[in-house]
Amino acid sequence: MLLSFFSVHAQDFQGQAFYFSKSTMELGSWGARMSEAQKKEVYARLQNRLEKTYILNFNKEASVFKEEEKLDAMSGATDSWGKNFARGEQYKNVKGNQLVQSQEFYGKLFLVKDELQAIKWEMGSESKQIGQYMCFKATATVPTNELTWFDFSWGRLRQNNANTADASGAEAAEPVVEMTKIEAWYTPQIPVAHGPAEYWGLPGLILEVSAGNTTMLCSKIVMNPEVKLKIEAPEKGKVITKAEYQVTVADKMQEMRDNRGRRRSR
């Protein structure tokens, strides 16, 4: 049954959704040579990156999504290296098609402003219960780079360097675009177009989403909390687009690699 605050005349309702995120660990050929005890030790050290908790504050038009920071189980410290490539506080305005995301990279604060990632959802007929909410399935396929633009990989840097080298010579082959399949479960009982992370645009709040090796699941929803929520875009940092931010990060990582190579050659 729909709650009364979703009536046509209710304009100022707010909600808060809590999500638990879990990613699988891909060890590849390196992992094949490890014992089970070694794998467990690696997992324990990487647990802060593989298991995370988030909060999504939302109203009819906008949402703020941010990670709950926790201490490293092994050292009692925060994961400073991983923080450089983690998603910062994310503001999405579905009415204005606006993304504003705060990103910190090696002590510098950036304010990424761009459009929301376009997602062409295919609506399914499958349904399931998540907590007290009836949910329906939707799927989509999105370029992986668009879902992880704030992250960094050496593979992406190598591909960028290869494309640059090809561009200076003969006609380069069309680059292969890696795609990620998305499976989402949304509930029309909360008829807003919000969801965790980059996901949005369905006729109901997204309570579960799986993409690549990561699944996010909503564990708790609080509607109209007693304390009014702050649902505003972050304001501090150098304004930059997603594409410009990726170039900035890639250039810095390339510089670090080159400096390390020069030190070793001395």
CYANA upper distance limits for C-alpha pairs under 8 A (distance plus 0.5 A):
  1 MET  CA    189 GLN  CA      7.55
  2 LEU  CA      6 PHE  CA      7.51
  2 LEU  CA    189 GLN  CA      5.99
  2 LEU  CA    190 ILE  CA      8.00
  3 LEU  CA      7 SER  CA      8.43
  3 LEU  CA    189 GLN  CA      8.36
  5 PHE  CA     10 ALA  CA      6.10
  5 PHE  CA     13 PHE  CA      6.86
  6 PHE  CA     10 ALA  CA      6.59
  6 PHE  CA     13 PHE  CA      8.33
  6 PHE  CA    190 ILE  CA      8.27
  6 PHE  CA    191 PRO  CA      8.14
 11 GLN  CA     60 LYS  CA      7.77
 12 ASP  CA     59 ASN  CA      7.63
 12 ASP  CA     60 LYS  CA      8.22
 13 PHE  CA     59 ASN  CA      6.49
 13 PHE  CA     60 LYS  CA      7.85
 13 PHE  CA    223 MET  CA      8.29
 13 PHE  CA    224 ASN  CA      6.44
 14 GLN  CA     57 ASN  CA      7.91
 14 GLN  CA     58 PHE  CA      6.21
 14 GLN  CA     59 ASN  CA      5.08
 14 GLN  CA     60 LYS  CA      8.13
 14 GLN  CA    223 MET  CA      6.67
 14 GLN  CA    224 ASN  CA      5.43
 14 GLN  CA    225 PRO  CA      7.78
 14 GLN  CA    228 LYS  CA      8.38
 14 GLN  CA    229 LEU  CA      7.72
 15 GLY  CA     57 ASN  CA      6.36
 15 GLY  CA     58 PHE  CA      5.77
 15 GLY  CA     59 ASN  CA      6.79
 15 GLY  CA    221 ILE  CA      7.73
 15 GLY  CA    222 VAL  CA      6.26
 15 GLY  CA    223 MET  CA      4.83
 15 GLY  CA    224 ASN  CA      6.01
 15 GLY  CA    225 PRO  CA      7.48
 16 GLN  CA     55 ILE  CA      7.44
 16 GLN  CA     56 LEU  CA      6.14
 16 GLN  CA     57 ASN  CA      5.05
 16 GLN  CA     58 PHE  CA      6.84
 16 GLN  CA    221 ILE  CA      6.18
 16 GLN  CA    222 VAL  CA      5.58
 16 GLN  CA    223 MET  CA      6.79
 16 GLN  CA    224 ASN  CA      8.47
 16 GLN  CA    225 PRO  CA      8.14
 17 ALA  CA     55 ILE  CA      6.32
 17 ALA  CA     56 LEU  CA      5.55
 17 ALA  CA     57 ASN  CA      7.03
 17 ALA  CA    218 CYS  CA      7.08
 17 ALA  CA    219 SER  CA      8.18
 17 ALA  CA    220 LYS  CA      6.35
 17 ALA  CA    221 ILE  CA      4.99
 17 ALA  CA    222 VAL  CA      6.97
 18 PHE  CA     53 THR  CA      7.83
 18 PHE  CA     54 TYR  CA      6.34
 18 PHE  CA     55 ILE  CA      5.20
 18 PHE  CA     56 LEU  CA      6.86
 18 PHE  CA    218 CYS  CA      6.02
 18 PHE  CA    219 SER  CA      6.21
 18 PHE  CA    220 LYS  CA      5.73
 18 PHE  CA    221 ILE  CA      6.91
 19 TYR  CA     53 THR  CA      6.16
 19 TYR  CA     54 TYR  CA      5.59
 19 TYR  CA     55 ILE  CA      6.79
 19 TYR  CA     56 LEU  CA      8.33
 19 TYR  CA    196 PRO  CA      8.32
 19 TYR  CA    216 MET  CA      6.71
 19 TYR  CA    217 LEU  CA      5.78
 19 TYR  CA    218 CYS  CA      4.69
 19 TYR  CA    219 SER  CA      6.16
 19 TYR  CA    220 LYS  CA      7.91
 20 PHE  CA     51 GLU  CA      7.88
 20 PHE  CA     52 LYS  CA      6.48
 20 PHE  CA     53 THR  CA      5.12
 20 PHE  CA     54 TYR  CA      7.01
 20 PHE  CA    216 MET  CA      6.11
 20 PHE  CA    217 LEU  CA      5.86
 20 PHE  CA    218 CYS  CA      6.86
 20 PHE  CA    219 SER  CA      7.27
 21 SER  CA     50 LEU  CA      8.20
 21 SER  CA     51 GLU  CA      6.03
 21 SER  CA     52 LYS  CA      5.54
 21 SER  CA     53 THR  CA      6.51
 21 SER  CA     54 TYR  CA      8.26
 21 SER  CA    214 THR  CA      7.39
 21 SER  CA    215 THR  CA      6.18
 21 SER  CA    216 MET  CA      4.83
 21 SER  CA    217 LEU  CA      6.98
 22 LYS  CA     50 LEU  CA      6.12
 22 LYS  CA     51 GLU  CA      5.09
 22 LYS  CA     52 LYS  CA      7.16
 22 LYS  CA    214 THR  CA      6.16
 22 LYS  CA    215 THR  CA      6.06
 22 LYS  CA    216 MET  CA      7.13
 23 SER  CA     50 LEU  CA      5.35
 23 SER  CA     51 GLU  CA      6.98
 23 SER  CA    213 ASN  CA      5.89
 23 SER  CA    214 THR  CA      4.72
 23 SER  CA    215 THR  CA      7.01
 24 THR  CA     50 LEU  CA      7.37
 24 THR  CA    213 ASN  CA      6.02
 24 THR  CA    214 THR  CA      7.21
 25 MET  CA     43 TYR  CA      8.10
 25 MET  CA     50 LEU  CA      7.91
 25 MET  CA    213 ASN  CA      8.47
 27 LEU  CA     31 GLY  CA      4.99
 27 LEU  CA     32 ALA  CA      8.10
 28 GLY  CA     32 ALA  CA      7.33
 29 SER  CA     33 ARG  CA      7.65
 30 TRP  CA     34 MET  CA      7.63
 31 GLY  CA     39 LYS  CA      7.83
 34 MET  CA     38 GLN  CA      6.38
 34 MET  CA     39 LYS  CA      6.90
 35 SER  CA     39 LYS  CA      6.82
 36 GLU  CA     40 LYS  CA      6.72
 37 ALA  CA     41 GLU  CA      6.81
 38 GLN  CA     42 VAL  CA      6.77
 39 LYS  CA     43 TYR  CA      6.63
 40 LYS  CA     44 ALA  CA      6.62
 41 GLU  CA     45 ARG  CA      6.86
 42 VAL  CA     46 LEU  CA      6.72
 43 TYR  CA     47 GLN  CA      6.19
 44 ALA  CA     73 ALA  CA      8.19
 44 ALA  CA     74 MET  CA      8.05
 45 ARG  CA     73 ALA  CA      8.15
 45 ARG  CA     74 MET  CA      7.02
 46 LEU  CA     50 LEU  CA      6.78
 47 GLN  CA     51 GLU  CA      6.22
 47 GLN  CA     73 ALA  CA      8.47
 48 ASN  CA     52 LYS  CA      6.97
 48 ASN  CA     70 LYS  CA      8.20
 48 ASN  CA     71 LEU  CA      8.50
 48 ASN  CA     72 ASP  CA      6.82
 48 ASN  CA     73 ALA  CA      8.30
 48 ASN  CA     79 ASP  CA      7.91
 49 ARG  CA     82 GLY  CA      7.76
 52 LYS  CA     67 GLU  CA      7.73
 52 LYS  CA     68 GLU  CA      7.97
 53 THR  CA     67 GLU  CA      6.46
 53 THR  CA     68 GLU  CA      6.07
 54 TYR  CA     65 PHE  CA      7.51
 54 TYR  CA     66 LYS  CA      6.10
 54 TYR  CA     67 GLU  CA      4.76
 54 TYR  CA     68 GLU  CA      5.88
 55 ILE  CA     65 PHE  CA      6.28
 55 ILE  CA     66 LYS  CA      6.13
 55 ILE  CA     67 GLU  CA      6.92
 55 ILE  CA     68 GLU  CA      7.57
 56 LEU  CA     63 SER  CA      7.12
 56 LEU  CA     64 VAL  CA      6.16
 56 LEU  CA     65 PHE  CA      4.96
 56 LEU  CA     66 LYS  CA      7.24
 56 LEU  CA    195 GLY  CA      8.24
 56 LEU  CA    196 PRO  CA      7.09
 57 ASN  CA     63 SER  CA      5.92
 57 ASN  CA     64 VAL  CA      5.72
 57 ASN  CA     65 PHE  CA      7.03
 57 ASN  CA    229 LEU  CA      7.50
 57 ASN  CA    230 LYS  CA      8.41
 57 ASN  CA    231 ILE  CA      7.10
 58 PHE  CA     62 ALA  CA      6.27
 58 PHE  CA     63 SER  CA      4.59
 58 PHE  CA     64 VAL  CA      6.97
 58 PHE  CA    194 HIS  CA      7.99
 58 PHE  CA    231 ILE  CA      7.19
 59 ASN  CA     63 SER  CA      6.96
 59 ASN  CA    192 VAL  CA      8.38
 59 ASN  CA    231 ILE  CA      8.24
 60 LYS  CA    192 VAL  CA      6.52
 61 GLU  CA     93 ASN  CA      6.29
 61 GLU  CA     94 VAL  CA      6.23
 61 GLU  CA     95 LYS  CA      6.11
 61 GLU  CA    192 VAL  CA      8.43
 62 ALA  CA     91 TYR  CA      7.71
 62 ALA  CA     92 LYS  CA      6.08
 62 ALA  CA     93 ASN  CA      4.75
 62 ALA  CA     94 VAL  CA      6.59
 62 ALA  CA     95 LYS  CA      8.06
 62 ALA  CA    194 HIS  CA      8.25
 62 ALA  CA    231 ILE  CA      7.47
 63 SER  CA     91 TYR  CA      6.21
 63 SER  CA     92 LYS  CA      5.87
 63 SER  CA     93 ASN  CA      7.09
 63 SER  CA    194 HIS  CA      7.47
 63 SER  CA    231 ILE  CA      6.60
 63 SER  CA    232 GLU  CA      8.41
 64 VAL  CA     89 GLU  CA      7.52
 64 VAL  CA     90 GLN  CA      6.03
 64 VAL  CA     91 TYR  CA      5.02
 64 VAL  CA     92 LYS  CA      7.04
 64 VAL  CA    231 ILE  CA      6.38
 64 VAL  CA    232 GLU  CA      7.65
 64 VAL  CA    233 ALA  CA      8.05
 65 PHE  CA     89 GLU  CA      6.49
 65 PHE  CA     90 GLN  CA      5.57
 65 PHE  CA     91 TYR  CA      7.00
 65 PHE  CA    196 PRO  CA      7.05
 65 PHE  CA    197 ALA  CA      7.22
 66 LYS  CA     87 ARG  CA      8.45
 66 LYS  CA     88 GLY  CA      7.16
 66 LYS  CA     89 GLU  CA      5.24
 66 LYS  CA     90 GLN  CA      6.80
 67 GLU  CA     88 GLY  CA      8.17
 67 GLU  CA     89 GLU  CA      7.92
 69 GLU  CA     78 THR  CA      8.24
 70 LYS  CA     78 THR  CA      7.20
 71 LEU  CA     75 SER  CA      8.45
 71 LEU  CA     76 GLY  CA      5.76
 71 LEU  CA     77 ALA  CA      5.69
 71 LEU  CA     78 THR  CA      5.44
 71 LEU  CA     79 ASP  CA      8.14
 72 ASP  CA     76 GLY  CA      5.39
 72 ASP  CA     77 ALA  CA      5.65
 72 ASP  CA     78 THR  CA      6.00
 72 ASP  CA     79 ASP  CA      7.05
 79 ASP  CA     83 LYS  CA      6.57
 80 SER  CA     84 ASN  CA      7.46
 81 TRP  CA     85 PHE  CA      8.22
 82 GLY  CA     86 ALA  CA      6.69
 83 LYS  CA    104 GLU  CA      8.20
 83 LYS  CA    105 PHE  CA      8.43
 84 ASN  CA    104 GLU  CA      6.71
 84 ASN  CA    105 PHE  CA      5.35
 84 ASN  CA    106 TYR  CA      6.78
 85 PHE  CA    105 PHE  CA      7.90
 85 PHE  CA    150 PHE  CA      6.56
 85 PHE  CA    151 ASP  CA      5.09
 85 PHE  CA    152 PHE  CA      6.89
 86 ALA  CA    150 PHE  CA      7.29
 86 ALA  CA    151 ASP  CA      6.91
 87 ARG  CA    103 GLN  CA      7.51
 87 ARG  CA    150 PHE  CA      6.74
 87 ARG  CA    151 ASP  CA      8.18
 88 GLY  CA    101 GLN  CA      6.72
 88 GLY  CA    102 SER  CA      5.64
 88 GLY  CA    103 GLN  CA      5.49
 88 GLY  CA    104 GLU  CA      7.81
 89 GLU  CA    101 GLN  CA      6.17
 89 GLU  CA    102 SER  CA      5.83
 89 GLU  CA    103 GLN  CA      7.96
 89 GLU  CA    234 PRO  CA      8.00
 90 GLN  CA     99 LEU  CA      7.80
 90 GLN  CA    100 VAL  CA      6.62
 90 GLN  CA    101 GLN  CA      4.92
 90 GLN  CA    102 SER  CA      7.10
 90 GLN  CA    197 ALA  CA      8.15
 90 GLN  CA    233 ALA  CA      8.24
 91 TYR  CA     99 LEU  CA      6.31
 91 TYR  CA    100 VAL  CA      5.59
 91 TYR  CA    101 GLN  CA      6.48
 91 TYR  CA    231 ILE  CA      8.46
 91 TYR  CA    232 GLU  CA      7.55
 91 TYR  CA    233 ALA  CA      5.79
 91 TYR  CA    234 PRO  CA      7.84
 92 LYS  CA     97 ASN  CA      8.05
 92 LYS  CA     98 GLN  CA      6.30
 92 LYS  CA     99 LEU  CA      5.32
 92 LYS  CA    100 VAL  CA      7.09
 92 LYS  CA    116 LEU  CA      7.72
 93 ASN  CA     97 ASN  CA      6.21
 93 ASN  CA     98 GLN  CA      5.54
 93 ASN  CA     99 LEU  CA      7.10
 94 VAL  CA     98 GLN  CA      7.22
 94 VAL  CA    116 LEU  CA      8.33
 94 VAL  CA    193 ALA  CA      7.54
 94 VAL  CA    194 HIS  CA      8.07
 94 VAL  CA    200 TRP  CA      8.40
 94 VAL  CA    201 GLY  CA      8.10
 97 ASN  CA    115 GLU  CA      6.08
 97 ASN  CA    116 LEU  CA      6.00
 98 GLN  CA    113 LYS  CA      7.96
 98 GLN  CA    114 ASP  CA      6.69
 98 GLN  CA    115 GLU  CA      5.33
 98 GLN  CA    116 LEU  CA      6.08
 99 LEU  CA    112 VAL  CA      8.14
 99 LEU  CA    113 LYS  CA      6.15
 99 LEU  CA    114 ASP  CA      5.70
 99 LEU  CA    115 GLU  CA      5.95
 99 LEU  CA    116 LEU  CA      5.84
100 VAL  CA    111 LEU  CA      7.27
100 VAL  CA    112 VAL  CA      6.06
100 VAL  CA    113 LYS  CA      5.15
100 VAL  CA    114 ASP  CA      7.22
100 VAL  CA    233 ALA  CA      6.62
100 VAL  CA    234 PRO  CA      7.43
101 GLN  CA    111 LEU  CA      6.30
101 GLN  CA    112 VAL  CA      5.51
101 GLN  CA    113 LYS  CA      7.14
101 GLN  CA    233 ALA  CA      8.26
101 GLN  CA    234 PRO  CA      7.47
102 SER  CA    109 LEU  CA      7.68
102 SER  CA    110 PHE  CA      6.42
102 SER  CA    111 LEU  CA      5.33
102 SER  CA    112 VAL  CA      6.76
102 SER  CA    234 PRO  CA      6.87
102 SER  CA    236 LYS  CA      8.02
102 SER  CA    237 GLY  CA      7.71
103 GLN  CA    109 LEU  CA      6.37
103 GLN  CA    110 PHE  CA      5.58
103 GLN  CA    111 LEU  CA      6.81
103 GLN  CA    112 VAL  CA      7.65
103 GLN  CA    150 PHE  CA      8.34
104 GLU  CA    108 LYS  CA      6.03
104 GLU  CA    109 LEU  CA      5.00
104 GLU  CA    110 PHE  CA      6.59
105 PHE  CA    109 LEU  CA      6.99
105 PHE  CA    110 PHE  CA      8.20
105 PHE  CA    249 VAL  CA      8.25
108 LYS  CA    237 GLY  CA      8.36
109 LEU  CA    236 LYS  CA      7.77
109 LEU  CA    237 GLY  CA      5.17
109 LEU  CA    238 LYS  CA      6.97
110 PHE  CA    236 LYS  CA      7.90
110 PHE  CA    237 GLY  CA      4.72
110 PHE  CA    238 LYS  CA      5.04
110 PHE  CA    239 VAL  CA      6.61
110 PHE  CA    240 ILE  CA      7.37
111 LEU  CA    234 PRO  CA      8.11
111 LEU  CA    235 GLU  CA      7.59
111 LEU  CA    236 LYS  CA      6.93
111 LEU  CA    237 GLY  CA      5.20
111 LEU  CA    238 LYS  CA      5.86
111 LEU  CA    239 VAL  CA      5.16
111 LEU  CA    240 ILE  CA      6.60
112 VAL  CA    238 LYS  CA      8.44
112 VAL  CA    239 VAL  CA      6.30
112 VAL  CA    240 ILE  CA      5.41
112 VAL  CA    241 THR  CA      5.73
112 VAL  CA    242 LYS  CA      6.64
112 VAL  CA    245 TYR  CA      7.88
113 LYS  CA    239 VAL  CA      7.19
113 LYS  CA    240 ILE  CA      6.63
113 LYS  CA    241 THR  CA      5.84
113 LYS  CA    242 LYS  CA      7.72
114 ASP  CA    241 THR  CA      6.16
114 ASP  CA    242 LYS  CA      7.10
116 LEU  CA    198 GLU  CA      8.21
117 GLN  CA    146 GLU  CA      7.65
117 GLN  CA    198 GLU  CA      7.23
119 ILE  CA    140 ALA  CA      7.28
119 ILE  CA    141 THR  CA      8.21
119 ILE  CA    142 VAL  CA      7.36
119 ILE  CA    199 TYR  CA      8.37
119 ILE  CA    200 TRP  CA      8.32
119 ILE  CA    201 GLY  CA      7.88
120 LYS  CA    140 ALA  CA      6.53
120 LYS  CA    141 THR  CA      8.18
121 TRP  CA    138 ALA  CA      6.64
121 TRP  CA    139 THR  CA      6.09
121 TRP  CA    140 ALA  CA      5.45
121 TRP  CA    202 LEU  CA      8.14
122 GLU  CA    138 ALA  CA      5.98
122 GLU  CA    139 THR  CA      5.71
122 GLU  CA    140 ALA  CA      6.60
123 MET  CA    137 LYS  CA      7.10
123 MET  CA    138 ALA  CA      5.07
123 MET  CA    139 THR  CA      7.22
124 GLY  CA    136 PHE  CA      7.49
124 GLY  CA    137 LYS  CA      5.72
124 GLY  CA    138 ALA  CA      5.81
124 GLY  CA    139 THR  CA      8.03
125 SER  CA    136 PHE  CA      7.22
125 SER  CA    137 LYS  CA      7.20
126 GLU  CA    136 PHE  CA      6.31
126 GLU  CA    137 LYS  CA      6.09
127 SER  CA    134 MET  CA      7.47
127 SER  CA    135 CYS  CA      5.94
127 SER  CA    136 PHE  CA      4.88
127 SER  CA    137 LYS  CA      6.67
128 LYS  CA    134 MET  CA      6.46
128 LYS  CA    135 CYS  CA      5.87
128 LYS  CA    136 PHE  CA      7.10
129 GLN  CA    133 TYR  CA      6.22
129 GLN  CA    134 MET  CA      5.15
129 GLN  CA    135 CYS  CA      6.36
130 ILE  CA    134 MET  CA      6.90
130 ILE  CA    135 CYS  CA      7.19
130 ILE  CA    207 LEU  CA      8.10
133 TYR  CA    187 THR  CA      6.85
133 TYR  CA    189 GLN  CA      7.34
134 MET  CA    187 THR  CA      6.33
134 MET  CA    188 PRO  CA      8.26
134 MET  CA    189 GLN  CA      7.92
135 CYS  CA    185 TRP  CA      6.08
135 CYS  CA    186 TYR  CA      5.51
135 CYS  CA    187 THR  CA      4.89
135 CYS  CA    188 PRO  CA      7.77
135 CYS  CA    207 LEU  CA      8.39
136 PHE  CA    185 TRP  CA      5.75
136 PHE  CA    186 TYR  CA      5.97
136 PHE  CA    187 THR  CA      6.90
137 LYS  CA    183 GLU  CA      7.60
137 LYS  CA    184 ALA  CA      6.24
137 LYS  CA    185 TRP  CA      5.12
137 LYS  CA    186 TYR  CA      7.20
138 ALA  CA    183 GLU  CA      6.53
138 ALA  CA    184 ALA  CA      5.73
138 ALA  CA    185 TRP  CA      6.81
138 ALA  CA    186 TYR  CA      8.27
139 THR  CA    181 LYS  CA      7.89
139 THR  CA    182 ILE  CA      5.96
139 THR  CA    183 GLU  CA      5.14
139 THR  CA    184 ALA  CA      6.61
140 ALA  CA    181 LYS  CA      6.49
140 ALA  CA    182 ILE  CA      5.65
140 ALA  CA    183 GLU  CA      7.32
141 THR  CA    179 MET  CA      6.92
141 THR  CA    180 THR  CA      6.08
141 THR  CA    181 LYS  CA      5.03
141 THR  CA    182 ILE  CA      6.43
142 VAL  CA    146 GLU  CA      7.68
142 VAL  CA    147 LEU  CA      8.02
142 VAL  CA    179 MET  CA      6.05
142 VAL  CA    180 THR  CA      5.94
142 VAL  CA    181 LYS  CA      7.15
142 VAL  CA    182 ILE  CA      8.10
143 PRO  CA    147 LEU  CA      7.53
143 PRO  CA    177 VAL  CA      7.10
143 PRO  CA    178 GLU  CA      6.37
143 PRO  CA    179 MET  CA      4.81
143 PRO  CA    180 THR  CA      6.51
144 THR  CA    148 THR  CA      6.91
144 THR  CA    177 VAL  CA      8.46
144 THR  CA    178 GLU  CA      6.20
144 THR  CA    179 MET  CA      5.46
144 THR  CA    180 THR  CA      5.68
145 ASN  CA    149 TRP  CA      6.02
145 ASN  CA    178 GLU  CA      7.97
147 LEU  CA    198 GLU  CA      7.07
148 THR  CA    152 PHE  CA      8.41
149 TRP  CA    242 LYS  CA      7.20
149 TRP  CA    243 ALA  CA      8.36
149 TRP  CA    246 GLN  CA      6.97
150 PHE  CA    242 LYS  CA      8.22
150 PHE  CA    245 TYR  CA      8.12
150 PHE  CA    246 GLN  CA      7.44
152 PHE  CA    156 ARG  CA      7.87
152 PHE  CA    249 VAL  CA      7.97
152 PHE  CA    250 ALA  CA      7.98
153 SER  CA    157 LEU  CA      7.09
154 TRP  CA    158 ARG  CA      6.64
155 GLY  CA    159 GLN  CA      6.72
156 ARG  CA    160 ASN  CA      6.68
157 LEU  CA    161 ASN  CA      6.69
157 LEU  CA    250 ALA  CA      6.89
157 LEU  CA    254 GLN  CA      8.39
158 ARG  CA    162 ALA  CA      6.60
159 GLN  CA    163 ASN  CA      6.65
160 ASN  CA    164 THR  CA      6.73
161 ASN  CA    165 ALA  CA      6.70
162 ALA  CA    166 ASP  CA      6.64
163 ASN  CA    167 ALA  CA      6.60
163 ASN  CA    172 ALA  CA      7.83
163 ASN  CA    175 PRO  CA      8.26
164 THR  CA    168 SER  CA      7.18
165 ALA  CA    169 GLY  CA      7.41
166 ASP  CA    170 ALA  CA      7.01
166 ASP  CA    171 GLU  CA      7.52
166 ASP  CA    172 ALA  CA      5.72
167 ALA  CA    171 GLU  CA      7.23
167 ALA  CA    172 ALA  CA      6.48
180 THR  CA    211 ALA  CA      6.97
180 THR  CA    212 GLY  CA      6.58
181 LYS  CA    211 ALA  CA      6.39
181 LYS  CA    212 GLY  CA      7.31
182 ILE  CA    209 VAL  CA      7.51
182 ILE  CA    210 SER  CA      6.26
182 ILE  CA    211 ALA  CA      5.20
182 ILE  CA    212 GLY  CA      8.08
183 GLU  CA    209 VAL  CA      6.08
183 GLU  CA    210 SER  CA      5.71
183 GLU  CA    211 ALA  CA      7.13
184 ALA  CA    206 ILE  CA      7.13
184 ALA  CA    207 LEU  CA      8.21
184 ALA  CA    208 GLU  CA      6.17
184 ALA  CA    209 VAL  CA      4.74
184 ALA  CA    210 SER  CA      6.97
185 TRP  CA    206 ILE  CA      6.17
185 TRP  CA    207 LEU  CA      6.38
185 TRP  CA    208 GLU  CA      5.62
185 TRP  CA    209 VAL  CA      6.83
186 TYR  CA    202 LEU  CA      7.55
186 TYR  CA    203 PRO  CA      8.03
186 TYR  CA    204 GLY  CA      5.85
186 TYR  CA    205 LEU  CA      5.78
186 TYR  CA    206 ILE  CA      4.55
186 TYR  CA    207 LEU  CA      6.08
186 TYR  CA    208 GLU  CA      7.60
187 THR  CA    191 PRO  CA      7.78
187 THR  CA    203 PRO  CA      8.20
187 THR  CA    204 GLY  CA      5.32
187 THR  CA    205 LEU  CA      6.06
187 THR  CA    206 ILE  CA      7.06
187 THR  CA    207 LEU  CA      7.66
188 PRO  CA    192 VAL  CA      8.50
188 PRO  CA    203 PRO  CA      6.59
188 PRO  CA    204 GLY  CA      4.85
188 PRO  CA    205 LEU  CA      7.56
189 GLN  CA    204 GLY  CA      7.36
190 ILE  CA    204 GLY  CA      5.91
190 ILE  CA    205 LEU  CA      6.17
191 PRO  CA    203 PRO  CA      6.28
191 PRO  CA    204 GLY  CA      4.69
191 PRO  CA    205 LEU  CA      6.85
192 VAL  CA    202 LEU  CA      8.23
192 VAL  CA    203 PRO  CA      6.77
192 VAL  CA    204 GLY  CA      5.39
192 VAL  CA    205 LEU  CA      5.96
193 ALA  CA    200 TRP  CA      6.09
193 ALA  CA    201 GLY  CA      5.25
193 ALA  CA    202 LEU  CA      5.62
193 ALA  CA    203 PRO  CA      6.10
193 ALA  CA    204 GLY  CA      6.03
193 ALA  CA    205 LEU  CA      6.43
193 ALA  CA    206 ILE  CA      8.47
194 HIS  CA    199 TYR  CA      7.79
194 HIS  CA    200 TRP  CA      5.29
194 HIS  CA    201 GLY  CA      7.07
194 HIS  CA    202 LEU  CA      7.89
194 HIS  CA    204 GLY  CA      7.74
194 HIS  CA    205 LEU  CA      5.81
194 HIS  CA    206 ILE  CA      7.10
195 GLY  CA    199 TYR  CA      5.75
195 GLY  CA    200 TRP  CA      5.46
195 GLY  CA    205 LEU  CA      6.23
195 GLY  CA    206 ILE  CA      5.20
195 GLY  CA    207 LEU  CA      7.71
196 PRO  CA    200 TRP  CA      8.02
196 PRO  CA    206 ILE  CA      7.68
196 PRO  CA    216 MET  CA      8.34
199 TYR  CA    206 ILE  CA      8.36
200 TRP  CA    206 ILE  CA      7.91
202 LEU  CA    206 ILE  CA      7.93
207 LEU  CA    216 MET  CA      8.45
207 LEU  CA    217 LEU  CA      6.46
207 LEU  CA    218 CYS  CA      5.49
208 GLU  CA    215 THR  CA      7.82
208 GLU  CA    216 MET  CA      6.04
208 GLU  CA    217 LEU  CA      4.96
208 GLU  CA    218 CYS  CA      6.65
209 VAL  CA    215 THR  CA      6.23
209 VAL  CA    216 MET  CA      5.82
209 VAL  CA    217 LEU  CA      7.22
210 SER  CA    214 THR  CA      6.29
210 SER  CA    215 THR  CA      4.75
210 SER  CA    216 MET  CA      6.90
211 ALA  CA    215 THR  CA      6.99
224 ASN  CA    228 LYS  CA      8.35
225 PRO  CA    229 LEU  CA      8.21
240 ILE  CA    244 GLU  CA      6.56
240 ILE  CA    245 TYR  CA      6.79
241 THR  CA    245 TYR  CA      6.58
242 LYS  CA    246 GLN  CA      6.80
243 ALA  CA    247 VAL  CA      6.95
244 GLU  CA    248 THR  CA      6.73
245 TYR  CA    249 VAL  CA      6.76
246 GLN  CA    250 ALA  CA      6.58
247 VAL  CA    251 ASP  CA      6.50
248 THR  CA    252 LYS  CA      6.80
249 VAL  CA    253 MET  CA      6.72
250 ALA  CA    254 GLN  CA      6.56
251 ASP  CA    255 GLU  CA      6.63
252 LYS  CA    256 MET  CA      6.75
253 MET  CA    257 ARG  CA      6.69
254 GLN  CA    258 ASP  CA      6.62
255 GLU  CA    259 ASN  CA      6.62
256 MET  CA    260 ARG  CA      6.68
257 ARG  CA    261 GLY  CA      6.70
258 ASP  CA    262 ARG  CA      6.77
259 ASN  CA    263 ARG  CA      6.81
260 ARG  CA    264 ARG  CA      6.86
261 GLY  CA    265 SER  CA      6.83
262 ARG  CA    266 ARG  CA      7.09
